[in-house]
Amino acid sequence: MKIDRNNYEDFLIQKLEGQLSNEQNAEMDLFLHNNSDIQSEWEAFELTRLIPDESLVYEHKELLKKKESAGIIPFYRTLMYATSIAASLLLVFFISQKYFFKQTQKNPSLVAVNNSIKNNKTENDTSEVKSLNNNLIVAENYSSNNQSSNGSENKTINNLQKTNSSLITNQINQVRISDDIQPMKPIVAGVVRTFPRVSYASFIWTKGLTVPHSPSRSVNEAGAWLQVASILGSEIIRLSGRGERLNKAPLELQFKNKPVQLNINNPYLRLNKFLSFKKKNSNNK
Amino acid sequence: MTVKEYNQSVELFSDRVFRFIYKNTRDRDDANDVVQNAFEILWKNHEKVEFEKCRSYLFTVAYHNFIDNVRKMKRITRMEEHHEDLMEAPDRSYKGVKEIVNQALSKLPEIQKNVVMLRDYEGYDYAEIGNITGLTESQVKVYIFRARQTLKDYLVGVERVI
């Protein structure tokens, strides 16, 4: 585009911005030479280049600076975090020692005997339990020491073995409970994981089998414990319905009017199947 | 960016960011706050920000902080607006070219003032200015052209008056 009196301003700004080619620059210089009145405009344009005022300085630089040895800080932080985690783990360990192991040793327990332990002697209160597609209850007896000291075979509470899908064909599981269970004694400790809403819960009960009050997990936990109760043939004192909060309606499990102690480790407890199993079981009876 | 590089950036760029913001706010305390805030944010992210890019980072943070402040201030009724006697009387004394240019600059729309300052003070190209201000390259170019035009017209007009 040729520079003329109609478009020269645009070219002047481009010249100021350093955007003209050598050819255009030469043409612009010639144009300015031939139009001396526009020369003063070019000089005015040149004045529009801003020059920073060096006297303006930020006066608090030192406050912004950081200590250069700050590189060590992350190490100390890591150490602090590691110490915190270690302390927490120790705390959990001691608590579990106090409330879990001691309590379970002191108390009688209920045993679910699956037929993988066929040598167990059973006399009373057996019930059939059918395992369904990996929806299995695994309970462990933590009081075998206690029971052996009692020397009562029919009170023996066996380890509830971890079952697997091969147990689908096994029809009979037996549940037994010791007669010397002290009502309302602590303690129930266990873990329940329910399906489909996956939730872990660690339990420590101090009175009977009362499901703790965590509202967020309560419905699933209630369902899980309902199934546990039904399989063990225990009596459900009270159970919250679906959607109700357990802290309003705690679940209590009792067996022969005595609190039940057990540990549940059930990876996929499908409630509906257990419910149907319960009905089937009661029909058989 | 290491701690050493961060401290270097304080030395190198705090004055520049301060000048840029002060030219906008005309308030030393506000400018100090913006600079402090920009460096605080840089420090928080110093492990992610490369030293080579920290100048742009600082200007971007400071610019957006300043814009936020301007928006807040617009909602506040300034006392001076209701007390004209408190406002500065127009200075009719002789001014050098620098003062006149500054006066002309203060009359530019905010966005034009910012792009032309980033261009002249910091030597950023249009793309870099676009990154800082959130404008496209062509928008930056248009604003710079308009700003130059307005500044030139003001200067020519003042010359005529003088």
Contacts between the chains, C-beta under 8 A, distances in Angstrom:
chain1	res1	chain2	res2	distance
A	9	B	149	6.9
A	10	B	145	7.5
A	13	B	144	8.0
A	13	B	145	5.2
A	13	B	148	5.0
A	13	B	149	7.0
A	16	B	148	6.5
A	17	B	144	7.1
A	40	B	156	7.6
A	41	B	152	6.8
A	41	B	156	6.8
A	44	B	152	4.7
A	44	B	155	4.6
A	44	B	156	5.0
A	44	B	159	7.4
A	45	B	148	6.4
A	45	B	152	5.0
A	47	B	97	6.0
A	47	B	101	6.2
A	47	B	151	7.8
A	47	B	152	7.8
A	47	B	155	5.5
A	48	B	101	7.0
A	48	B	104	7.9
A	48	B	116	7.9
A	48	B	147	7.7
A	48	B	148	5.0
A	48	B	151	3.9
A	48	B	152	5.5
A	48	B	155	7.0
A	49	B	120	5.6
A	50	B	101	6.8
A	50	B	105	6.8
A	50	B	116	6.5
A	50	B	117	6.2
A	50	B	120	3.8
A	50	B	121	6.2
A	51	B	98	7.1
A	51	B	120	7.5
A	52	B	16	7.6
A	52	B	19	5.8
A	52	B	120	7.8
A	52	B	121	4.7
A	53	B	19	6.5
A	56	B	15	7.3
A	56	B	18	6.5
A	56	B	19	4.8
A	56	B	22	5.8
A	57	B	15	4.8
A	57	B	18	6.9
A	58	B	14	4.2
A	58	B	15	5.2
A	58	B	17	7.4
A	58	B	18	3.9
A	58	B	32	7.2
A	58	B	35	5.4
A	59	B	32	7.8
A	60	B	32	6.7
A	60	B	36	7.2
A	61	B	10	5.3
A	61	B	11	6.6
A	61	B	14	5.4
A	63	B	36	7.7
A	64	B	10	4.7
A	64	B	14	6.4
A	64	B	35	7.9
A	64	B	36	6.9
A	64	B	39	4.6
A	65	B	6	7.9
A	65	B	7	4.7
A	65	B	10	5.3
A	66	B	3	5.3
A	66	B	6	6.1
A	66	B	7	6.4
A	66	B	43	6.6
A	67	B	3	7.4
A	68	B	3	4.9
A	68	B	4	5.5
A	68	B	7	6.8
A	70	B	3	5.0
A	71	B	2	7.7
A	71	B	3	6.2
